[in-house]
Amino acid sequence: MTDVQLTRRSTLILTAAGLLVPALPALAKDRPLVSVYKDPSCNCCGAWVKHITAAGYATSVQESSDMDAVKARFGVPAALGSCHTAKVGAYVLEGHVPAAALTKLLAEKPEAIGLAVPGMPTGSPGMEIAGAPPDEYDVVLFAKDGSKRPFMRFRGADPV
C-alpha cells in the first residue's frame, strides 16, 4: 500500500511539474529581457544566467573584454562591482543578484539605478560550491544620487 501511495504522490508531482514547464515561455513573455554583459573568460556568469532563465526570464548574453566600460556606461559604482552586469528594462543588475530580488524590484519599481551583490558571495546564484555553506549577504539598491541601501538579505539564493 505504501508503494501505491508513493506512486500516486510521484505521479501528482510529475504531473504538476509537467504543467509548469510549458508555462515558462509564457511567463518569460510577460517579463522584460535580461541583457547580460560578461567577460568571455568568466564561467560563473553563465551559471547565473541559468539561474535567471530557470526563474522564467528570457536572457541575451553579450561578451565584453572591457567590463569596466560597461559598468561605467550603466552607472554602477566601483564599490558595488562584481563580475557581470545586466540591463533589465530601466534597471541594472550587478553581480549575482538572485531572481527573487529581481522579481521584487520589477514589482515595486523603486526610484533607482538598480541592484547589486558586491563581490562574489559563496552560494549566491552562480557561485555555488559543493560542500561549502552559502554566505549570508545583502542585495543593495543603488540610486542616481549615489545613495545605497539594503534591498533584501539572502543566504545562497534564499531570502532570509
C-alpha positions in Angstrom: 0.0 0.0 0.0 2.8 2.4 0.8 4.3 1.7 -2.7 1.0 2.7 -4.3 0.8 5.9 -2.3 4.3 6.8 -3.3 3.5 6.1 -6.9 0.4 8.3 -6.7 2.3 11.1 -5.0 5.1 10.8 -7.6 2.6 10.9 -10.4 1.0 14.0 -8.9 4.3 15.7 -8.5 5.4 14.8 -12.0 2.1 15.9 -13.5 2.3 19.3 -11.7 5.8 19.8 -12.9 4.8 18.9 -16.4 2.1 21.5 -16.3 4.5 24.2 -15.1 7.2 23.6 -17.8 5.1 24.7 -20.7 4.1 27.9 -18.7 7.8 29.1 -18.5 7.9 30.5 -22.0 4.6 32.4 -21.4 6.0 33.7 -18.1 9.1 34.9 -19.8 6.9 36.8 -22.4 5.4 38.8 -19.5 8.8 39.8 -18.2 11.5 42.1 -19.6 14.5 40.7 -21.3 17.6 40.3 -19.1 20.6 41.5 -21.3 23.7 40.2 -19.6 27.2 41.6 -20.2 30.1 39.3 -19.2 33.8 38.8 -19.7 34.4 35.9 -22.2 36.6 34.1 -19.7 34.1 34.1 -16.8 32.3 30.8 -16.1 30.2 31.8 -13.0 28.3 34.3 -15.2 26.9 31.5 -17.3 25.7 29.8 -14.1 23.9 33.0 -13.0 22.3 33.2 -16.4 20.9 29.7 -16.0 19.5 30.7 -12.6 17.7 33.7 -14.1 16.4 31.6 -17.0 15.2 28.9 -14.7 13.2 31.6 -12.9 11.3 32.4 -16.1 13.3 35.3 -17.5 14.5 35.4 -21.1 18.1 36.3 -21.4 20.6 37.5 -24.0 24.3 37.4 -23.4 26.9 39.7 -24.8 30.6 39.3 -24.2 32.9 42.2 -23.5 36.6 42.3 -22.7 36.1 45.8 -21.2 33.6 45.2 -18.3 34.8 48.4 -16.6 33.4 50.4 -19.5 30.1 48.5 -19.4 29.7 49.2 -15.7 30.6 52.9 -16.2 28.1 53.2 -19.0 25.3 51.8 -16.8 26.2 53.8 -13.7 27.5 51.0 -11.5 29.6 52.4 -8.6 33.0 50.8 -8.4 32.4 49.8 -4.8 29.5 47.7 -5.9 31.3 45.9 -8.7 31.2 42.2 -9.4 31.9 40.1 -12.4 28.9 40.7 -14.7 26.4 43.4 -15.4 22.8 43.1 -16.7 20.2 45.5 -18.0 16.6 44.8 -17.3 14.2 47.4 -18.6 15.2 50.6 -16.9 17.2 48.8 -14.2 20.8 47.5 -13.9 21.8 44.3 -12.1 25.4 44.0 -10.9 26.7 40.6 -9.9 25.0 37.5 -8.6 21.6 39.1 -7.8 19.0 36.3 -7.0 15.9 36.1 -9.3 13.7 36.7 -6.2 15.3 40.2 -5.8 14.8 40.9 -9.5 11.2 39.9 -9.3 10.6 42.2 -6.2 12.5 45.1 -8.0 10.2 44.8 -11.0 7.1 44.6 -8.9 7.9 47.6 -6.6 9.6 49.8 -9.3 11.6 51.9 -6.8 13.5 55.1 -8.0 16.9 53.6 -8.5 19.6 52.6 -11.0 19.4 49.0 -9.9 20.5 46.2 -7.6 24.0 44.9 -6.8 25.6 42.0 -5.0 29.1 43.3 -4.4 31.9 40.8 -4.7 31.0 37.2 -5.3 29.4 35.6 -2.1 29.7 31.9 -1.9 26.4 30.2 -2.6 24.9 33.2 -4.4 23.3 32.2 -7.7 26.2 31.1 -9.9 28.7 30.9 -7.0 27.6 27.6 -5.5 30.5 25.5 -4.3 29.8 21.8 -3.5 30.3 21.2 0.2 30.7 24.9 1.1 28.0 26.6 3.2 26.4 29.6 1.5 27.2 33.1 2.7 24.6 35.5 4.1 24.7 38.7 2.1 22.7 41.8 1.1 21.4 42.8 -2.2 22.0 46.5 -2.4 19.6 49.0 -4.1 21.6 51.9 -5.6 20.4 55.2 -6.9 21.5 58.0 -9.2 22.2 60.4 -6.3 24.8 57.9 -5.0 22.7 56.6 -2.2 22.7 52.8 -1.4 20.6 50.8 0.9 19.9 47.1 1.6 17.1 45.8 -0.5 16.9 42.2 0.5 19.1 39.7 2.5 19.9 36.2 1.3 21.6 33.1 2.3 22.6 31.5 -1.0 19.6 32.0 -3.3 17.1 32.0 -0.4 15.7 35.2 1.2 16.3 35.4 5.0 
